[in-house]
Amino acid sequence: MKTDAFLQLMRGGRSERVPFWEVWFAKPEMVRRRYGDPDKIEAHIRMAEDLGMAALGIGGVPLNCHFGQTRTTADGTSRYAGGSLTSLEQLRERELPDWSPTIEELVEKLHQVNAAGLAGVLYQPWCFHTIATSMGLENLAYRLYDDFDFLKACMHWVEDRNRKAVRKVVSIVKPDLVLFDGDCAYKTGVMVSPAHFRELVYDETKQTFAFLQQLDIPYMFQTDGKVDDLLPMLIELGFAAFHGCEK
């Protein structure tokens, strides 16, 4: 089965065929036009079967920690427009979500995806991307030099909540794979210096992944951009796969 080959590769094995799975594309509109209601997992399963995919996302774990802002353009498109995070108090005021409905929904979607012969992938946020978009990159760059400890505290806060999510949600749902949404690079390199980047995220991320390793769930990373300085760190952290390859 395609899924068997996919999971075998995620666990470091080999496969006679390269399984196909595309993480990000305009799925909701495509599903709506060809398969029905994009809010229903059954429609996405039909799309995955038609495209020959080996895996399918089942949804994500909300952390209630994002301060990104959006604006509507003249053509009606919603675009990212910076962030409003300026203090740790803003993060500390965010209550831990009630994950009970999330768990129930994810378990049901995973069951349906697996029954269709597909691997189920659960999405989780990641500290750098979350904080960078919550602050806006210009503000993050200023804090990098003016208040580095603030940024480290923000990264810790996000990953501490991520670890709670792994213990309270992922351990119950038991997806086949976890994907971390980690945009952190431009076409020229990582958004901040590799040394600063490592200092900000490495130890915090390693602690989070220790829980996933205990659960024996492989995990992968997604970012766009030039990732020469990033890939060695991902290998050290035990990532099974990477998505976002650019020319």
HULINJO-V935182 format. One record per residue. RES is the residue in one letter. SS is DSSP state (hx for helix, st for strand, lp for the rest). OMEGA is omega as a letter, one per 40 degrees, with the letter a starting at -180 (999 if undefined). D_LAST is the distance of its C-alpha to the last C-alpha in Angstrom with 2 decimals. Layout:
{{RES/SS/OMEGA/D_LAST} {RES/SS/OMEGA/D_LAST}}
This chain:
{{M/lp/i/30.72} {K/hx/a/27.03} {T/hx/a/27.71} {D/hx/i/29.29} {A/hx/a/26.31} {F/hx/a/24.00} {L/hx/i/26.36} {Q/hx/i/26.95} {L/hx/i/23.31} {M/hx/i/23.35} {R/lp/i/26.36} {G/lp/a/24.92} {G/lp/i/26.35} {R/lp/a/25.21} {S/lp/i/25.18} {E/lp/a/25.75} {R/lp/i/23.38} {V/lp/i/20.09} {P/lp/a/21.18} {F/st/i/19.31} {W/lp/i/19.05} {E/lp/a/17.00} {V/lp/a/17.64} {W/lp/i/17.15} {F/lp/a/17.77} {A/lp/a/20.81} {K/hx/a/23.13} {P/hx/a/26.40} {E/hx/i/26.66} {M/hx/i/25.60} {V/hx/a/28.15} {R/hx/a/30.76} {R/hx/a/30.55} {R/hx/a/30.67} {Y/lp/i/32.02} {G/lp/a/34.18} {D/lp/a/34.34} {P/lp/i/30.97} {D/lp/a/33.06} {K/lp/a/34.34} {I/hx/a/32.50} {E/hx/i/34.14} {A/hx/i/32.14} {H/hx/i/28.82} {I/hx/i/30.14} {R/hx/i/30.91} {M/hx/a/27.41} {A/hx/i/25.96} {E/hx/i/28.49} {D/hx/a/27.68} {L/hx/a/23.92} {G/lp/i/24.70} {M/st/a/23.16} {A/lp/a/24.47} {A/st/a/24.43} {L/st/i/25.13} {G/st/a/25.30} {I/st/a/28.91} {G/st/a/28.62} {G/st/i/28.52} {V/lp/i/30.98} {P/lp/i/32.03} {L/lp/a/32.67} {N/lp/a/34.23} {C/lp/a/32.52} {H/lp/a/30.23} {F/lp/i/31.23} {G/st/a/28.41} {Q/st/i/29.70} {T/st/i/28.75} {R/st/i/30.04} {T/st/a/30.50} {T/lp/a/29.27} {A/lp/a/31.39} {D/lp/i/29.84} {G/lp/a/30.68} {T/lp/i/27.24} {S/st/a/27.27} {R/st/i/24.85} {Y/st/a/24.46} {A/st/i/26.80} {G/st/a/27.06} {G/st/a/29.30} {S/lp/a/32.97} {L/lp/i/33.09} {T/lp/a/35.19} {S/lp/i/37.38} {L/hx/a/37.77} {E/hx/i/40.72} {Q/hx/i/38.50} {L/hx/a/36.76} {R/hx/i/40.09} {E/lp/a/41.61} {R/lp/a/39.16} {E/lp/i/41.01} {L/lp/a/39.60} {P/lp/i/38.92} {D/lp/a/41.23} {W/lp/a/38.99} {S/hx/i/41.64} {P/hx/i/40.51} {T/hx/a/36.86} {I/hx/a/37.87} {E/hx/a/39.94} {E/hx/a/37.22} {L/hx/i/34.52} {V/hx/a/36.97} {E/hx/i/37.88} {K/hx/i/34.32} {L/hx/i/33.44} {H/hx/a/36.58} {Q/hx/i/35.70} {V/hx/i/32.11} {N/hx/i/33.37} {A/hx/i/36.23} {A/lp/i/33.79} {G/lp/a/32.22} {L/lp/i/29.07} {A/st/a/27.90} {G/st/a/28.34} {V/st/i/25.76} {L/st/a/27.08} {Y/st/i/25.05} {Q/st/i/25.98} {P/st/i/25.15} {W/lp/a/24.25} {C/hx/a/25.87} {F/hx/a/23.28} {H/hx/a/21.73} {T/hx/a/25.29} {I/hx/i/26.79} {A/hx/i/24.07} {T/hx/i/24.34} {S/hx/a/28.11} {M/hx/a/28.58} {G/lp/a/25.96} {L/hx/i/23.63} {E/hx/i/26.05} {N/hx/i/28.96} {L/hx/a/27.12} {A/hx/i/26.31} {Y/hx/a/30.02} {R/hx/i/31.16} {L/hx/a/28.96} {Y/hx/a/31.37} {D/hx/a/34.49} {D/lp/a/34.78} {F/hx/a/32.45} {D/hx/i/34.96} {F/hx/i/34.58} {L/hx/i/30.87} {K/hx/i/31.66} {A/hx/i/34.41} {C/hx/i/32.15} {M/hx/i/29.62} {H/hx/a/32.67} {W/hx/a/34.07} {V/hx/a/31.05} {E/hx/i/30.66} {D/hx/i/34.43} {R/hx/i/34.34} {N/hx/i/31.44} {R/hx/i/33.70} {K/hx/a/36.51} {A/hx/i/34.37} {V/hx/a/33.55} {R/hx/a/37.25} {K/hx/a/38.64} {V/hx/a/36.15} {V/hx/a/33.68} {S/hx/i/36.55} {I/hx/a/38.46} {V/hx/a/35.80} {K/lp/i/34.24} {P/lp/i/30.96} {D/lp/a/29.11} {L/st/i/26.05} {V/st/i/25.30} {L/st/i/21.98} {F/st/i/21.68} {D/st/a/20.05} {G/lp/a/18.71} {D/lp/a/16.43} {C/lp/a/16.62} {A/st/i/13.55} {Y/lp/i/12.13} {K/lp/i/9.01} {T/lp/a/11.28} {G/lp/i/12.72} {V/st/a/15.37} {M/lp/i/17.63} {V/lp/a/20.60} {S/lp/a/21.25} {P/hx/a/20.44} {A/hx/i/24.22} {H/hx/a/25.21} {F/hx/a/22.64} {R/hx/a/24.03} {E/hx/a/27.55} {L/hx/a/27.10} {V/hx/a/25.65} {Y/hx/a/26.04} {D/hx/i/29.75} {E/hx/a/29.92} {T/hx/a/27.08} {K/hx/i/28.62} {Q/hx/i/31.91} {T/hx/a/30.47} {F/hx/i/28.81} {A/hx/i/32.07} {F/hx/i/33.63} {L/hx/i/31.02} {Q/hx/i/31.52} {Q/hx/i/35.23} {L/hx/a/34.69} {D/lp/i/32.59} {I/lp/i/29.83} {P/st/a/26.24} {Y/st/a/23.73} {M/st/a/19.99} {F/st/i/17.77} {Q/st/i/15.43} {T/lp/i/13.41} {D/lp/i/10.46} {G/lp/i/8.97} {K/lp/a/8.53} {V/lp/a/10.92} {D/hx/a/12.13} {D/hx/a/15.55} {L/hx/a/15.67} {L/hx/i/15.20} {P/hx/i/18.40} {M/hx/i/20.35} {L/hx/i/19.36} {I/hx/i/20.54} {E/hx/a/23.71} {L/lp/i/24.32} {G/lp/i/24.29} {F/lp/a/21.46} {A/lp/a/21.27} {A/st/i/17.75} {F/st/i/14.62} {H/st/i/12.90} {G/lp/a/10.00} {C/lp/i/6.93} {E/lp/a/3.79} {K/lp/999/0.00}}
